[in-house]
Amino acid sequence: MGDDWTDIPVLKRAGLACAPANALPEVKKAAHFVAAKDGGTGAVREVCDLVLKSQGRWGTVMDYVESAHWPEIKKDPMKIVRFSQLGRGK
């Protein structure tokens, strides 16, 4: 996903080059897919949905969302240190 001139070389090498709706015209020309949404308002989500659907995985994802039963996490998540705890030896 790119929106500016500096993204064009990378987009040309990508398997699926994408751009948001508000990308520069030159970037849109280099893209395989231009999202209907602007950057920062759902363009990446639009591409993720497209990929999941094209791979036939959309139904599996929706099953997880609707059941609220997410796959088991294989490792412990990182501990989050609150700013207020820093410097207290905790």
Backbone bond lengths (Angstrom), bond angles and torsions (degrees), N, CA, C in turn:
res aa  C-N    CA-C-N  psi(-1)  N-CA   C-N-CA  omega(-1)  CA-C   N-CA-C  phi
1 M - - - 1.460 - - 1.526 106.77 -
2 G 1.303 115.37 124.08 1.459 119.82 178.40 1.512 110.98 -145.85
3 D 1.337 115.44 155.95 1.463 119.13 -177.87 1.525 114.56 -134.51
4 D 1.338 117.30 -3.72 1.465 119.67 -175.43 1.529 110.11 -129.17
5 W 1.320 116.09 167.83 1.457 121.63 -176.83 1.523 112.43 -54.16
6 T 1.322 116.97 -39.25 1.462 119.75 -177.56 1.530 112.67 -65.17
7 D 1.311 117.75 -14.92 1.467 121.86 178.87 1.528 112.92 -84.78
8 I 1.310 117.92 -17.08 1.469 121.52 -174.28 1.532 113.16 -58.22
9 P 1.336 120.28 -47.21 1.472 118.59 -179.95 1.533 112.96 -59.14
10 V 1.314 117.23 -38.42 1.463 121.02 179.14 1.528 110.26 -70.54
11 L 1.327 117.13 -42.10 1.462 120.61 178.50 1.526 111.38 -59.56
12 K 1.330 117.01 -36.26 1.468 120.68 -179.78 1.528 112.16 -67.24
13 R 1.325 116.89 -20.94 1.466 121.18 179.58 1.527 112.40 -96.80
14 A 1.322 117.06 -13.06 1.467 121.42 -174.92 1.521 111.60 -75.07
15 G 1.325 115.16 148.28 1.453 120.30 175.36 1.518 111.72 -68.69
16 L 1.328 115.74 -35.11 1.466 121.90 176.28 1.530 107.52 -135.78
17 A 1.306 115.77 95.48 1.462 121.53 -179.32 1.520 109.05 -83.07
18 C 1.324 115.88 125.35 1.465 120.98 -176.32 1.523 110.28 -126.84
19 A 1.319 114.23 152.63 1.462 121.08 177.98 1.521 108.75 -140.57
20 P 1.344 117.36 147.47 1.458 119.79 174.12 1.527 109.85 -76.75
21 A 1.309 116.18 166.01 1.465 121.32 -177.99 1.525 112.57 -59.38
22 N 1.335 116.94 -30.95 1.467 119.92 -176.92 1.528 113.10 -94.75
23 A 1.330 117.82 19.85 1.467 121.40 176.60 1.528 109.81 -71.37
24 L 1.309 114.99 160.04 1.462 120.01 175.51 1.532 109.51 -62.37
25 P 1.324 117.46 148.64 1.468 120.58 -178.77 1.532 113.18 -55.16
26 E 1.326 117.02 -38.00 1.467 120.55 179.66 1.527 111.40 -64.91
27 V 1.318 116.44 -33.99 1.460 121.37 179.36 1.530 109.74 -72.09
28 K 1.318 116.31 -42.52 1.468 119.97 177.63 1.526 110.70 -59.54
29 K 1.327 116.92 -37.02 1.457 121.10 179.52 1.529 111.15 -65.19
30 A 1.326 117.53 -32.73 1.469 122.18 -179.70 1.530 112.33 -81.73
31 A 1.325 117.23 -12.84 1.466 121.19 -175.66 1.523 112.54 -86.81
32 H 1.337 115.67 147.56 1.462 121.28 171.78 1.527 110.47 -79.41
33 F 1.336 115.67 -30.71 1.466 121.93 -176.12 1.518 109.01 -138.22
34 V 1.325 116.30 130.51 1.462 122.12 174.90 1.523 107.29 -113.58
35 A 1.315 115.85 120.56 1.459 121.54 -178.38 1.531 110.41 -67.81
36 A 1.307 115.67 155.14 1.462 120.88 176.35 1.527 110.67 -77.59
37 K 1.332 116.46 -20.56 1.468 121.08 -177.17 1.521 111.26 -101.22
38 D 1.322 115.32 153.02 1.458 122.03 176.91 1.521 110.61 -74.39
39 G 1.329 115.66 161.50 1.453 121.11 173.92 1.522 110.00 -60.52
40 G 1.329 116.48 137.52 1.455 121.22 -179.90 1.514 114.27 83.88
41 T 1.342 117.18 -0.21 1.468 119.52 -179.93 1.528 112.42 -128.45
42 G 1.331 116.59 19.64 1.454 119.32 175.73 1.518 115.56 118.87
43 A 1.323 118.54 8.99 1.470 120.66 -178.69 1.527 111.36 -65.13
44 V 1.325 117.72 -43.24 1.468 120.35 179.84 1.523 109.79 -66.94
45 R 1.314 117.12 -40.58 1.467 120.60 177.44 1.528 110.61 -59.52
46 E 1.324 116.20 -40.14 1.461 121.20 178.62 1.531 110.79 -59.74
47 V 1.327 116.54 -42.57 1.462 120.86 178.82 1.526 110.80 -68.48
48 C 1.327 117.43 -41.79 1.470 120.62 177.56 1.522 110.86 -59.25
49 D 1.326 116.52 -44.96 1.466 120.43 178.19 1.530 110.51 -61.08
50 L 1.313 116.97 -42.67 1.462 122.04 179.19 1.530 110.58 -59.56
51 V 1.328 116.89 -46.72 1.467 121.12 -178.56 1.528 110.46 -65.12
52 L 1.342 117.16 -47.04 1.468 120.13 179.56 1.525 111.61 -59.14
53 K 1.312 116.71 -42.45 1.467 120.45 179.81 1.520 111.35 -68.22
54 S 1.319 117.82 -41.32 1.463 120.53 -178.28 1.527 111.88 -69.39
55 Q 1.336 116.83 -25.96 1.464 121.22 177.42 1.526 112.49 -89.20
56 G 1.317 116.77 -0.96 1.455 120.61 -179.66 1.523 113.72 73.78
57 R 1.314 117.53 22.35 1.469 121.80 -177.99 1.527 113.55 -103.97
58 W 1.315 117.20 -3.14 1.465 121.08 -177.27 1.523 111.34 -58.93
59 G 1.317 117.70 -44.41 1.461 121.54 -179.43 1.510 112.62 -60.62
60 T 1.329 117.49 -40.68 1.464 121.70 178.65 1.522 110.64 -63.09
61 V 1.311 116.58 -44.00 1.464 120.56 179.29 1.524 110.04 -63.39
62 M 1.322 117.01 -44.29 1.464 120.17 179.61 1.526 111.56 -64.99
63 D 1.329 117.53 -34.10 1.471 120.29 175.60 1.527 110.43 -60.71
64 Y 1.332 116.97 -43.55 1.466 120.56 177.82 1.532 111.06 -63.70
65 V 1.315 116.07 -44.53 1.465 120.16 -178.57 1.523 110.85 -63.47
66 E 1.308 116.82 -47.00 1.463 120.89 -176.55 1.521 113.17 -70.30
67 S 1.323 117.24 -30.37 1.465 119.63 -179.03 1.520 112.14 -91.08
68 A 1.320 116.38 -15.17 1.472 122.24 -175.98 1.520 111.14 58.57
69 H 1.312 117.65 24.72 1.457 122.73 175.67 1.532 107.99 -110.55
70 W 1.309 114.82 91.95 1.451 119.76 -178.21 1.519 109.39 -83.11
71 P 1.325 117.59 155.29 1.467 120.01 178.60 1.522 110.87 -57.55
72 E 1.308 115.98 149.54 1.459 121.25 179.85 1.523 110.04 -63.70
73 I 1.322 115.89 137.45 1.457 120.81 177.21 1.519 107.80 -76.62
74 K 1.316 116.99 128.68 1.461 122.22 -175.37 1.526 113.25 -77.24
75 K 1.326 117.58 -22.94 1.460 120.10 179.27 1.515 109.22 -136.47
76 D 1.317 116.04 159.67 1.456 120.52 -179.99 1.525 110.04 -65.93
77 P 1.337 116.75 134.15 1.466 118.43 176.28 1.523 110.25 -66.49
78 M 1.298 115.60 155.32 1.462 119.76 179.31 1.522 109.85 -63.21
79 K 1.313 115.93 144.89 1.456 120.00 175.66 1.525 108.45 -73.67
80 I 1.298 114.70 138.69 1.459 119.87 178.80 1.520 107.78 -97.33
81 V 1.297 115.98 126.81 1.460 121.16 179.40 1.508 107.68 -101.73
82 R 1.292 115.25 119.69 1.460 119.23 178.55 1.523 109.66 -74.61
83 F 1.313 114.72 147.09 1.456 120.49 179.84 1.512 110.89 -56.16
84 S 1.329 117.80 -37.61 1.461 121.49 -177.11 1.529 111.51 -68.15
85 Q 1.347 118.30 -17.63 1.449 121.11 -179.72 1.526 112.04 -91.00
86 L 1.297 116.83 -15.01 1.457 119.38 -179.56 1.524 110.51 -64.33
87 G 1.297 115.98 135.85 1.457 120.66 178.20 1.511 113.71 83.25
88 R 1.333 118.45 1.80 1.460 121.22 179.29 1.514 111.49 -102.88
89 G 1.326 117.18 4.03 1.455 119.91 179.59 1.505 114.04 77.37
90 K 1.293 117.82 15.56 1.471 120.99 -179.13 1.495 111.22 -96.50
